[in-house]
Amino acid sequence: MPYLPEPPYQHGRPAKIGVLLINLGTPDAPTRHALRRYLKQFLSDPRVVEIPRLVWWLILNGVILNTRPAKSAKKYAQIWTAEGSPLFVHTRKQAKMLQGYLGERLKPPSPLPPLPGGEGKIIVEFAMRYGNPSVPSAIASLKEQGCDRILALPLYPQYAASSTASALDAVLQTLQQSRNMAELRTVKHYHDHPGYIAALANSVRDHWMQHGRPDMLVMSFHGVPKKSLLQGDPYHCECQKTGRLLAEALGLARDQYQVTFQSRFGRAEWLQPYTARTLKDLGKKGTKRVDAICPGFSSDCLETLEEIAIECKADFLNAGGQEYHYIPCLNERDDWLRALCDITLNHLQGWLQETPNPTSALESKARAIAMGAKD
């Protein structure tokens, strides 16, 4: 097996902990060429499309990659920013801010001595499962900075094989090609984490303070094929729990909110009710105002800014609705970053306290050099 390049081993180098935030991904530009490259990587993942490989290869390369990239590029162009794709921009900021939040949490109040393994020992990077920066490049960066322990944290609140498991596949495949393999921990989900639910509820309350309350709150989650539920994937149940906990935090009655599923692809039945169909039905029934939120997305992206904020708004208004509001994702909210910090630290228990004695590290390095080591 060919191994990935490794940084030179250094005796006595203080070990650090790497935190790797992983999001779905984004094309490098809102162009047909970039979308074709991105969609090919995304839709070639057997976790995403569970169709016999030969059959799917013919469909993907013969039809989809010849028609969909141009259509998707037009949609991305509607939401693209001067800094790039919203998903990339938000995830990069979240990684940078999490680094700062962790530093503040681990910095002791003066004049107390530093906590073992505290400030400066954790390095936060981010990666995209599809597109750039890639998972292998992010792990390489963490190892270059001296991280021999890595916490992989997919930014999907609810676990699904097509999202969380695929992200962890990429991490494991990278480590499998590593000569000096890092120690690994993973975060499976945080769909019911109190801080995450509180941040969602606060974001809704903040919106309602400015715009008033709707007749219906639609909680739209990314859809997956129904067969995944029947085969044991917990995604549907975790979405329902998130929706229930958010409704309870907001004091909503059962007839004041709906959990729906968006982004259906292909002809197979997916998890229902479908978001677009639900909004059309609400408009036809005379519902005056609907607010929509996407609790399954940590950052705003194509599926939230174009599909929910633009397409679904048109569906509701064209069906007879009068007012539609999209409530943004948590993005860089302070309460969300504090919750993300808590989730991270909960999964680092034990690692932070295991700090090698600096004197012992120097002595070990001196012995190694005396025995002929270069460094």
ABEGO torsion letter per residue (X at the ends): XBBBBBBBBBBGBBBBBBBBBBBAEBBABBBAAAAAAAAAAAAABAAABBBBAAAAAAAAAAAAAAAAAAAAAAAAAAABBAAEBAAAAAAAAAAAAAAAAAAAAABBBOABBBBBGBBGABBBBBBBABEOBBAAAAAAAAAAAGBABBBBBBABABBBAAAAAAAAAAAAAAAAABABBBBBBBBABAAABAAAAAAAAAAAAAAAAAAEBBABBBBBBBBBBAAAAAAGBAAAAAAAAAAAAAAAAAGBBAAABBBBBBGBBEABBBBOBBAAAAAAAAAAAGBABBBBBBAABABBBAAAAAAAAAAAAAAAAAAGBABBBBBBBAEABAAAAAAAAAAAAAAABGAAABBBBAAAAAAAAAAAAAAGBAX
